[in-house]
Amino acid sequence: MKHFKLWIILLALLPVQIISLQAQNHNNFEISKSLDIYASLFKELNLNYVDDINPAELNEIAIKAMLRELDPYTVFVPEADIENFQLMTTGEYGGIGSLIQQIDGKVTISEPYEGFPAQKAGLIPGDKILKINGVDTEDKNTSEVSELLKGQPGSTLNLLIDREGEDKPLEKTLIREKIKLDNIPYHTVFDNGIGYILLSGFTQKAASEMKEIFMAMREKQVLKGLIIDLRGNGGGLLNEAVDICNLFVDKGELIVATRGKTADKTSVHRTRQAPVDKDIPVVVLVNEASASASEIVAGALQDLDRAVIIGQRTFGKGLVQNVVPLSYNTQLKVTVAKYYIPSGRCIQVIDYTKIRNGEAQETDSVVATFKTRNGRVVFDGKGISPDIIMDEKSFSAVSANLYAGNFIFKYANHFARNNKNIPEAAAFKITNDIYDDFMQFVDEHHFTYTTESERMITKMREIASEEAYIDAVNPQLEALEQELINYKKNDIRKHREEIEELLKMEIAQRYYFQKGKIIAALDNDPDLEKAFEVIQDTSRYQQILSPQQD
């Protein structure tokens, strides 16, 4: 009887296997046919096209165009980009250790990293790069300049820079070093006994670095709680996310499962070690830029009821990529699976198989419900929804334009030239005198901007002209326009509080580098204050992690 049942199952599966085999054979034929057509087309272009073609460039364009039809995470990596691609997983590269950006048509040093060649050679924010080893940067963009700055550690680099306040360009000689981007650029224990770890990446050793920092915190004092800040963290290595969760949950816990087309792309990732601390209250801060590995950590700790999540809904990237080596030292980063966190949900927002008006659409509006270990209801398909949702930080038009127009950046440079020291970043404040000086600076530099209201008036004037109403409505439009101009004059004073935040971060960075900027940003942080509140209220913390009573 047992053998009979087995035969019935095999016979039932046989048609499925035959269909699958037929589909695979059909795909193989289509691939072979397509490659033959592509090779023939390439050959004929090379033989017959009126001008000389660049085969390598055309081939790369064709590949990228094909991959654009899939998802933005499946990408071709040419040999020239291998070093930059490796930076994403290792966090290491050979270079000078500085951020650069285009300002006033010149590639400019925007933030030298503390302790690395740029800072040690005396480069400062605002330095415009004129030449690199004799190569003029006049017509080069930031990517091209970045490539010139990178190179083998130990190699020499000669820069010619233009610095405001100097009569002539300065020459700087630097020795490239291996630059390692910090997974954890800042950590501290606040006066209230709550630990804080800013995790900005998931490159190699992120978990071991976090474990070492956390254990050092505990050795020095009794921690009342821990805040893990994943805001702005776009993700990285999946295994590092699993190992970070392992610090707070038992060995053998399911953290994430991946499911792909084939068996070798389907796997289960469980914690492998004994936890470091199963009981300390944990809060995870997230925002709309927390993605991928960040969402695995936040989602898994939420599903296991091991942490309270605070912030805004996360990005919603539930896809897994593998790197596949190709011929001629090229690579393909390809999406091979979706991932599912402990409750069984996948938080992928965009369905790249659904294209409408040339754009991929969000997953179906029907959202499935799942339950955490304690029975709390959670949802799939829409990122990680925090347990406590905070308002997204927004800035006024005047603040946004001051920042985008680099007026904040330029004033910080101006301030640093005229002030040798400031108090520690946590104690530094924007005084009335500093703010008055800033307003005078932007006035002297002819700061102006156009509001959405002014753009609407311009549009209304155009429509009125087309409809022959302009003579009738123009006096009213002009009066309204003047009212807006008068109102705008007070905008920098009206929005002083948020402009002060931007100024404080930028100025603190001039003296205390990245850590100074982070410390200044935490000074008035509603998400952080909410995390303190939740951790210090034990009953509320436990209540959030308990199922809702009907």
Long-range contacts (C-beta under 8 A, 24 or more apart in sequence): 38-62, 70-335, 70-352, 71-319, 71-335, 71-350, 71-352, 71-360, 73-317, 73-319, 73-321, 73-333, 73-335, 74-321, 74-332, 74-333, 74-334, 74-335, 75-332, 75-333, 76-330, 76-331, 76-332, 77-323, 77-330, 77-331, 77-332, 77-333, 78-330, 79-328, 79-329, 79-330, 82-329, 82-331, 83-150, 85-323, 85-331, 85-333, 87-181, 88-203, 88-236, 89-203, 89-204, 89-236, 89-237, 90-203, 90-204, 91-180, 91-181, 91-182, 91-183, 91-201, 91-203, 91-204, 92-178, 92-179, 92-180, 92-181, 93-150, 93-178, 93-179, 94-150, 94-151, 94-152, 94-153, 94-155, 94-176, 94-177, 94-178, 94-179, 95-149, 95-150, 95-151, 95-176, 95-177, 95-179, 96-121, 96-123, 96-149, 96-157, 96-174, 96-176, 96-177, 96-179, 97-177, 97-179, 98-123, 98-149, 100-129, 100-142, 100-145, 100-146, 100-149, 101-142, 102-141, 102-142, 103-128, 103-406, 103-409, 104-406, 106-137, 106-162, 107-137, 107-140, 107-141, 107-142, 107-145, 109-161, 110-409, 111-509, 111-513, 111-514, 112-513, 113-179, 113-513, 113-514, 114-513, 114-514, 114-515, 116-177, 116-179, 117-157, 117-174, 117-175, 117-176, 117-177, 118-174, 119-513, 120-174, 121-159, 121-172, 121-173, 121-174, 122-172, 123-159, 123-161, 123-172, 124-163, 124-413, 124-416, 124-510, 125-409, 125-412, 125-413, 125-416, 125-509, 125-510, 126-163, 126-164, 126-409, 126-410, 126-413, 127-161, 127-162, 127-163, 127-170, 128-161, 128-162, 128-163, 129-159, 129-160, 129-161, 130-160, 130-161, 130-162, 130-169, 131-158, 131-159, 131-160, 132-157, 132-158, 132-159, 133-157, 133-158, 134-158, 150-176, 151-176, 152-176, 153-177, 153-178, 164-413, 164-417, 165-417, 183-209, 183-210, 184-209, 184-210, 184-213, 185-514, 185-515, 185-518, 186-514, 186-515, 186-518, 186-519, 187-213, 187-217, 189-217, 189-220, 189-221, 189-223, 190-532, 192-224, 192-532, 192-536, 193-221, 193-222, 193-223, 193-224, 193-225, 194-223, 194-224, 194-225, 194-226, 194-227, 194-531, 194-532, 194-535, 194-536, 195-223, 195-225, 195-226, 195-227, 196-226, 196-227, 196-229, 196-522, 196-528, 197-226, 197-227, 197-228, 197-229, 198-229, 198-518, 199-228, 199-229, 199-230, 199-233, 199-244, 199-294, 200-232, 200-233, 201-233, 201-236, 202-233, 202-235, 202-236, 202-237, 202-240, 202-241, 202-244, 202-292, 202-293, 202-294, 203-236, 203-237, 203-240, 204-237, 204-240, 205-240, 206-236, 206-237, 206-240, 206-244, 207-240, 207-243, 207-244, 207-246, 207-247, 208-243, 210-244, 210-247, 211-247, 211-276, 214-247, 214-276, 214-277, 215-276, 218-277, 223-280, 224-281, 224-535, 224-536, 225-280, 225-281, 225-282, 225-283, 225-535, 225-536, 226-280, 226-281, 226-282, 226-283, 227-282, 227-283, 227-284, 227-285, 227-528, 227-531, 227-535, 228-282, 228-283, 228-284, 228-285, 228-297, 228-307, 229-285, 230-284, 230-285, 230-286, 230-290, 230-294, 230-297, 230-298, 231-285, 231-286, 231-287, 231-289, 231-290, 231-311, 231-527, 232-287, 232-289, 232-290, 233-289, 233-290, 233-291, 233-293, 233-294, 234-289, 234-290, 234-291, 234-292, 234-294, 234-315, 235-291, 235-292, 235-293, 235-294, 235-295, 235-317, 236-292, 236-293, 237-293, 238-269, 238-293, 238-296, 238-320, 238-339, 239-269, 240-293, 241-293, 241-294, 241-296, 241-297, 241-300, 242-269, 242-270, 242-271, 242-296, 243-271, 243-272, 243-273, 244-297, 245-271, 245-296, 245-297, 245-300, 245-301, 245-304, 245-306, 246-271, 246-272, 246-273, 246-275, 247-275, 247-276, 247-277, 248-275, 248-276, 248-277, 248-278, 248-280, 248-282, 248-301, 248-306, 248-307, 249-275, 249-278, 249-300, 249-301, 249-304, 249-306, 250-274, 250-275, 250-278, 251-275, 253-304, 253-342, 254-342, 255-296, 255-300, 255-341, 255-342, 256-296, 256-300, 256-339, 256-340, 256-341, 256-342, 257-339, 257-340, 258-320, 258-336, 258-337, 258-338, 258-339, 258-340, 259-337, 259-338, 259-339, 259-340, 260-320, 260-336, 260-337, 260-338, 261-336, 265-322, 265-336, 265-337, 266-337, 281-308, 281-534, 281-535, 281-538, 281-541, 282-306, 282-307, 282-308, 283-307, 283-308, 283-309, 283-310, 283-531, 283-534, 283-535, 284-308, 284-309, 284-310, 285-310, 285-311, 285-527, 285-528, 285-531, 286-310, 286-311, 286-312, 286-314, 286-384, 286-386, 287-311, 287-312, 287-314, 287-392, 288-312, 288-313, 288-314, 288-315, 288-392, 289-315, 290-314, 290-315, 290-384, 291-315, 291-316, 291-317, 292-317, 295-347, 295-383, 295-384, 296-339, 296-341, 298-384, 299-341, 299-345, 299-347, 299-384, 300-341, 300-342, 302-372, 302-378, 302-384, 302-387, 303-341, 303-342, 303-343, 303-345, 303-370, 303-372, 303-373, 303-378, 304-342, 304-372, 304-373, 305-372, 305-373, 305-374, 305-376, 305-545, 308-387, 308-388, 308-534, 308-541, 308-544, 308-545, 309-384, 309-386, 309-387, 309-388, 310-386, 310-387, 310-388, 310-390, 310-527, 310-530, 310-531, 310-534, 311-386, 311-388, 311-389, 311-390, 311-527, 312-386, 312-389, 312-390, 312-392, 313-382, 313-383, 313-384, 313-385, 313-386, 313-389, 314-347, 314-383, 314-384, 315-349, 315-383, 316-347, 316-348, 316-349, 316-350, 316-381, 316-382, 316-383, 317-347, 317-348, 317-349, 318-346, 318-347, 318-348, 318-349, 319-348, 342-373, 343-370, 343-371, 343-372, 343-378, 344-370, 345-370, 345-378, 345-379, 345-380, 345-381, 346-380, 346-381, 347-380, 347-381, 347-382, 347-383, 347-384, 348-381, 349-381, 349-382, 349-383, 374-545, 374-546, 374-547, 375-547, 376-545, 376-546, 376-547, 376-548, 377-548, 387-544, 387-545, 388-530, 388-534, 388-544, 390-526, 390-527, 390-530, 391-526, 393-526, 395-498, 396-491, 396-494, 396-495, 396-498, 397-449, 397-451, 397-452, 397-491, 398-449, 398-488, 398-491, 398-492, 398-494, 398-495, 398-499, 399-495, 399-498, 399-499, 399-502, 401-447, 401-449, 402-442, 402-447, 402-492, 402-499, 402-502, 403-502, 405-447, 405-449, 407-441, 407-442, 407-445, 407-447, 408-499, 408-502, 408-503, 408-506, 409-506, 410-441, 410-445, 411-438, 411-441, 411-442, 411-503, 411-506, 412-503, 412-506, 412-507, 412-509, 412-510, 413-510, 414-441, 415-507, 415-510, 416-507, 416-510, 416-511, 421-511, 422-507, 422-508, 422-511, 424-512, 425-508, 425-511, 425-512, 425-515, 425-516, 425-517, 425-519, 425-520, 426-519, 426-520, 426-523, 428-504, 428-507, 428-508, 428-520, 429-504, 430-500, 430-503, 430-504, 430-507, 434-503, 435-496, 435-500, 435-503, 438-499, 438-503, 439-492, 439-493, 442-492, 451-484, 451-488, 453-484, 454-481, 454-484, 457-481, 457-484
